[in-house]
């Protein structure tokens, strides 16, 4: 989900975006968000791994309403697809498999047999006896199913920071079979207890050892610990940066719950990347030397080769269930060196195309696609730039704009 680099504030699933156009907010998780932009326009955005979907839901100003009406002509929805021209962020090689528990209800087969028995009981009373037996078995299994379901419902409704009680553990071990406890239910209890200890800052290796002694499958227990660690990493990077304190807490957590080395290794990329964002945000602007002559009074702050100026193009069109869709992807309009100075941002491929800093209205950085989208007061469509150091480009450009406004 795109965010404003210097003006984004997150609290759990809620994110506030402050721009020159006003205040917007969104709510959700990575890959699925519902929000309202600074002009009051509601939207939904979702997708992962290069395929994204965004749709306006209505609302906003009269100008937005008019634009939305025009945009709905032909009822074509836009789907964004990764065309491979951007510089993606490093991702985990593979995520720890998530663990879900499903409790099957009692088989309806018993009721079918009971119904047949009741019909045949008109000729032989033994069929009636068989029906009573089948109904009794179904009733017992249904009662057990409800007990299991009620216990899991209470676990789901339990506050995240509330620890599992010994009574709840004993109840679960009584109504679930040893195999169910060892391979599924106990893992849910472990996950909840780990998260509760993390939220209350009471994390210790004792929690994992406790559930290991309760007979959980060792391999599944390890996977659950890895899952909780990755959830903690995702929570730490929710605001798109990791400070040294958060990094230290993640390292301590990995030791406390004995996270596997493979899990730690595949998450180091994410932690290091978002720590770099935090470090870059703390740095003051520094003048650098670039590969062209500066004009009088001009100061250079950023230069990066391999930059691409992108444009959106329709890649495909199709219709499904009466709804028309347009698949949109980025294509390269220009490729070369991107520079930021006190005067302009420019792309140089032998011919320099420049845009004045004073015309920049907003800067939006998309972590997932590594693009910087720049709204200009004298240009209808935004500039969309990707480069190997896209994150730093966005940071530097924000600081230059701030400095020019003072």
N, C-alpha and C positions, 0 to 999 in steps of 0.2 A: 504494500500500500504506500503510495507516495506520501511524503511528509515535508513540512517546512523545517529546514535545518536548524535555524536559530530560534524558531518560534513554535515548537511542538512540545506539549506537556501531556504526559501519560499518567494515568492512575488505573492500574489493573487493565480491564478491557476498554476503558474510555480514553480517547485521545482528543485533545483540543489543538486546533490549528489557528494561529493568529497571523494574518497577513494584512497588507495595506488595504485590501478590500473589506476586511472585517474579521469576525470570529466564526469558525466552523468547528464541528466536532464529529467524531465517528465512534462507533462501539462495535466490538467483535474481537475476533482472534486473527492470527496470521492466516491469510488465505480467504477470509470471509468477513467483510465489514459492512455496516449500514451507517450512513452518515448524512450530515447536512453541511453544505459548503457555506462560505462567507456571504453568499447572496441568498441564502435560505432555500437553496435547491437540494431536495432529498435525493440520495442515490444509493445504490447497492453495488459493491465491488467484491469480486471473488476470483479465486484461481491460484494455482501453484505451478512451479516448474515450467514456466514459459507460456502458459495459456491462461489468459485473464479475461474476465467479463465485467463490464460496467454498464449500468443502466440508470438513467434518471427516472425518479419516481413521481415527479410533479412537485408543485409548491414553488416558493421563491417569489421573486419580483415579477412585475408585469412583463418586463423585458425578457426575463427568463422564460415566462409562460409562452411568449410569442415565439422565442427561439425553439422551445420544446415542441410547440405545435408544428413549426416548420420541419423540425427534426423527425417528427413522427409520420411525415408524409410518406406513404408507401409502407409504413409499419416495418421498417428495417432495423433490426437490432445489430449492434456492433460487438464482435468478439475479437479480442486482441490475441495475437499469436507471436511467439518468439521466432524471428526470421534469422537468428544467428548473427546479427550485425552489431550487437551490443557486447559489452564486457561483463559477464555475469559474476556475481559474488561467489566465493567458494562455499560449497555446501557440504554437509556430512556425506561421507561415502555411502552410508546406509544408516537408517535410523533403527534404534532398538525396537523390536516388534512390540506393539502394544498388546495388552492383555484384557480381554473382555469376557465377561461371564454371562452365559445364557442358561436360564433354568427352564427346561421344557415342561410344559403342563402335562397332566395325566393323559394318557392315550384315550381317544374317543372310542377305541376298539371295544372297551368294556361296556360302554353304553349301547353300542350297536348290538353286541351279543345279548345284552339284557333286553333290548327291544324285541329281538327275534324270539328270545325265550318267552316273553310275555305273550306274544302272538301264538306260539306253539303250545302254551300252557292250557289252551282250550281243549287240547287232546291228551295232554299228559302233565300232571302236577309237578313232575320232576323238572320240567322246563322252567316252571315258576320259581323253584328253589334255586336253579342255576342263575336266573335273573337277579334274585336277591343277593347271591354271592358276588356277581359282577358289579352290582350297584354298590355294595359294601366296599369292594376293593377300590372302585373309582372314587368313592367318598373319602376313603382313607388317604389315597394318593393326592386327591385334591386338597385335603386339609394340610398335608405335609408341604405341598407346593405353595399354598398360601403362607405358611409359616416362613418358608425360605424367602418368598417374595417380600413379605413384610419386613424381615430382617435386613435385606438388601436395600429396601426403600428407606428404612431408618438410617442406614449407613450413608446413602446418597444425600439425605436431608441433613445429616450431621454437619455442624459447622467445621470448616476446614482446620481450624486451630483447636478443635476438641479431640482429646485423645480417646482411643478405644479403651473401654473398661474391661476388667477381667470377666464380669458377668456376660458381656456381649460375646467375648471369645468363647466362654463355656457354652453359651446358647448355640452359637454357630457350630461348635464341635458336636453338639448333641443332635441337631436336626440335619446336618450334612454328613455324608459318609466320610471316612478317613481319606479316601482318594480325592473326593471333591475338595476337602479342606486343604490337602497337601498340594494340589495342582491348580486350584483356582480361588476358592473363597479366602483362604489364608493370605493369598497374595494381595487381594483387595484390602484386607485389614492392614497388611504391612504397608502398602502404598499410602493409605490414609494416615497411619501413624507416623510415617516418615515425613509427610507433608506437614502434619500438625506440629511435629518437633521442630521442623525448619522454621515455620511461621512464628513459633513461640521462642525461637533461639535457644532451644534446649537439646540440640542435636548431639547425639553421642553414639558410639558403636554399640552400646547396650541394646538399642532398639532392634538392630539387625540380628544380633545374637539371640535375643528373646524369641524372635520368630523362627530362627533356625532351630532352636531347641523345641519349638512346637511342631516340628516335623515337616516343614515346607520342603518341597522339592528343591534341592540346591541350585540346579541350573535355572529354574524359573525364578527363584529368589534373587539370583544375580541379575537376571533380566529386569526384574522389577526395580531393583536398586539403580540400574542403569537408566531405566525410564524416568525415575524420579529425578535423577541428576540432569537429564536432558530437559525435563520440565523446568528445572531451576535455571538452567542456561537460557531457555526461551524467555523466562520471566525477567532475567537480568538484562537481556538485549531488547526487551519490549520498547524501551525508549530510544533504541538504536545507538546506544553507547554503553561501554562497560568501564567504570572507574576502577582504580586500584583496590579499593575496599571490596567492591563486588567480586573482583577477580580473586582476591584472597579468600573470600567466603566460599567461592566455588571450589577452590583448591582444598580448603578444609573439609567441605562436604564430601568431596571425592574420597578423601582419606577416611572420614568417619563412617561412611556406609560402604566402604570397600568397593568403589566403582571399578569396573574392569579397565585394564590399560587400553584396550581397543576402543572403548567408549570415550575415555578421556582424550585419546589421540584424535578421534574424528571430530570432537567438539572443540579442540584447540584452535582450529581455523576460525570458527565463529567468534570465540572469545577474543583472539588476537585481533581480528578485523574490527570488532566494535570497540576494543580498547584503543585502537589507532584513531578511530573517529573521536573518542573522548580526548585523546592527547592533542589531536589537531585543533579541536575546539578551544583548547586552553592557550594555544600559541598566539602571540601577537603577529600582526602583518609584518613580513620582512621583505625588503626590496631585494630583487635578484637581477642577474644579468641574463638577457635573452638574445636570441639569434637575429635580431634586427636592430637598427638604430632607433633610439628613442627620440621623440620630439621634445621641444623645449618645455620643461616643467612636468614631463611625463615620467612616472615611476612604474616599473614592471614588478609583478608579484607572483606570476604563475606562467609556466610553459610546459607543455606535454605533447610529445609526438604520438602519432597513432590515433588522433582525435577524428571523430566522424560526426558531421552534421547530418541529422536524419530527417526524413519526412515520412508521414504516414501514407500508405498506399493500400488499396483494396487488393487482397491476395486471392480471395475466392468469394463466391456468393452461392447460397443454397437456401432451400426452403424445406421446412419441417413442420408438420401439423398445422399448415396454413400460415406459419410465421416465416418471414424472410429474414435472413441473416447475411451480414457482410463481415468477412474475416479480414481484419486490419493488421498490417504488420509494418515494421520500420524498413525503409530502404535508404541507402547511402546517397546523399545529395552532394557531399563534398568530403574529402578526406585529406588530412594533413596535420599541421601543428595548431594547437589551441593556445592562445595567450590571453592573459588578463593583465591590464595595466590600470593606472588611475584614470585613464581616459576611455578605454574601449575593452571589449572582449572581441577576439577575432579568430578566424580560421584561415590558415595559410597553406594552400596547396601549390604555391608558385604565384597565385593571384590571391591577394588578401581581401577577405570579406570581413568588414568590421561593423560593430554595433556599439553605440555609445552607452557608457555606464549610466548617464543621466536619464536615459529612456527606459531603464529597467524598472518594472513595477513589482514583479514577484519572481522568486526562484524556488523551484520545487525539485527535490532530489528523490529519485526512486531507487531504493536500496536493491530491489529484486532485479531490475533491468540495468542498473548502473547508468542511468541517464539523468542529465540535468536539464530541466525544462524551464525556459526563461521567457516570461511575459514582458513584452515591450509596448510602450505607450504609442509608438508610431508604426506598429506592425500588428496585423490581425491575427495571424497564426504564430504560435510560440516557436522559439528556437529549441531544438531538441539535440543535445550533444551527448555523446558517450566517448569515453577515453579510458586508458588504463588507470588513471588516477582521478576518476570521476568524483569520488567522495571529497577529495581535497580541492578539486575545482569548485565544487559547490560551496565548500566552507570559505575558501579564499574570496570567491565572488560575493558572498554575503557580507563579508567584512569590508570589502572595497565599497560596496553599495552603502553600508552603514557609515563609512568614513566620508563618502561623498555627500551624504545628507546632513552632516554636521556643519 
